[in-house]
Amino acid sequence: MNGMSCRETILPDILNCRHLCHEKRFTSTGSTTNVSDTTEESVRGIDTEGLSPVVLASAGSVALALYFYYVRGNKQRGQFVGFWPVTILAMASYFKLEEIKQMLADDE
């Protein structure tokens, strides 16, 4: 593969949806639309900011868990607080997927 790894060749194609560029989708009226156009329209409305309040809350929870565990010596509380970031991120992922699902349903 010309000295390139699988990650360097396949991953950019997947991330850029290049594999969808030439696919057509038939609509209920019989006309066709380019799938990549539909995908790009859906992706435009998705918030991609890296430091959302969810990420900051998760990072703060990790810091608080480390504080309780190592500084205060309260290992049980540190472990309990250590589960918060996972829960916060899971809930945020669920709500984001519901938002995307709703956007896709509205487009159709």
C-alpha positions as CSV (number, residue, x, y, z in Angstrom):
1,M,0.0,0.0,0.0
2,N,2.7,2.5,-0.9
3,G,4.1,2.5,2.6
4,M,0.9,4.0,4.0
5,S,-1.0,2.5,6.9
6,C,-4.6,1.5,6.8
7,R,-5.4,4.4,9.1
8,E,-3.9,6.9,6.7
9,T,-5.8,5.6,3.7
10,I,-9.2,4.4,4.9
11,L,-9.9,6.6,7.9
12,P,-9.9,10.0,5.9
13,D,-12.3,8.5,3.4
14,I,-14.7,7.3,6.1
15,L,-14.5,10.6,8.0
16,N,-15.1,12.7,4.8
17,C,-17.9,10.4,3.6
18,R,-16.2,10.1,0.2
19,H,-17.7,6.6,-0.1
20,L,-21.1,8.3,-0.4
21,C,-20.3,10.9,-3.0
22,H,-21.6,9.0,-6.1
23,E,-24.6,7.2,-4.5
24,K,-28.0,8.4,-5.5
25,R,-31.2,8.1,-3.4
26,F,-34.7,8.0,-5.0
27,T,-37.3,10.2,-3.4
28,S,-41.0,9.6,-3.2
29,T,-41.5,11.9,-6.2
30,G,-39.2,9.7,-8.4
31,S,-36.4,12.2,-8.6
32,T,-32.9,11.5,-7.3
33,T,-30.8,13.3,-4.8
34,N,-27.1,13.0,-4.1
35,V,-26.7,11.2,-0.8
36,S,-23.6,13.2,0.1
37,D,-25.6,16.5,-0.2
38,T,-28.1,15.1,2.2
39,T,-25.4,14.0,4.6
40,E,-23.6,17.3,4.4
41,E,-26.9,19.1,5.2
42,S,-27.5,16.9,8.2
43,V,-23.9,17.3,9.5
44,R,-24.0,21.1,9.2
45,G,-26.5,21.4,12.0
46,I,-24.5,19.3,14.5
47,D,-22.6,21.2,17.1
48,T,-18.9,20.1,17.0
49,E,-17.4,22.3,19.6
50,G,-14.7,20.5,21.6
51,L,-15.2,22.2,25.0
52,S,-18.9,22.0,25.7
53,P,-20.2,22.3,29.2
54,V,-20.5,18.5,29.3
55,V,-16.8,18.0,28.6
56,L,-15.9,20.7,31.2
57,A,-18.2,19.0,33.8
58,S,-16.6,15.6,33.1
59,A,-13.1,17.0,33.4
60,G,-14.1,18.7,36.7
61,S,-15.5,15.5,38.0
62,V,-12.2,13.7,37.2
63,A,-10.3,16.4,39.1
64,L,-12.7,16.2,42.0
65,A,-12.4,12.4,42.1
66,L,-8.6,12.6,42.2
67,Y,-8.8,15.2,44.9
68,F,-11.0,13.0,47.1
69,Y,-9.0,9.9,46.4
70,Y,-5.4,11.1,46.8
71,V,-5.5,14.4,48.7
72,R,-8.3,13.8,51.2
73,G,-7.7,10.0,51.4
74,N,-11.4,9.2,51.0
75,K,-11.1,6.4,48.5
76,Q,-14.7,5.4,48.5
77,R,-15.9,8.9,47.7
78,G,-13.2,9.3,45.1
79,Q,-14.3,6.2,43.4
80,F,-18.0,7.3,43.6
81,V,-17.2,10.7,42.0
82,G,-15.0,8.9,39.5
83,F,-18.1,7.4,37.9
84,W,-19.7,10.7,37.2
85,P,-17.7,11.6,34.0
86,V,-18.8,8.4,32.4
87,T,-22.4,9.0,33.4
88,I,-22.3,12.6,32.2
89,L,-20.8,11.7,28.9
90,A,-23.2,8.8,28.3
91,M,-26.2,11.0,29.0
92,A,-24.8,13.7,26.7
93,S,-24.2,11.2,23.9
94,Y,-27.8,9.9,24.3
95,F,-29.3,13.4,24.0
96,K,-27.0,14.2,21.1
97,L,-28.1,11.1,19.3
98,E,-31.8,11.9,19.9
99,E,-31.2,15.4,18.5
100,I,-29.6,13.9,15.4
101,K,-32.4,11.4,15.0
102,Q,-34.9,14.2,15.3
103,M,-33.0,16.3,12.7
104,L,-33.0,13.4,10.3
105,A,-36.7,12.8,10.8
106,D,-37.5,16.4,10.2
107,D,-35.5,16.3,6.9
108,E,-37.6,13.5,5.5
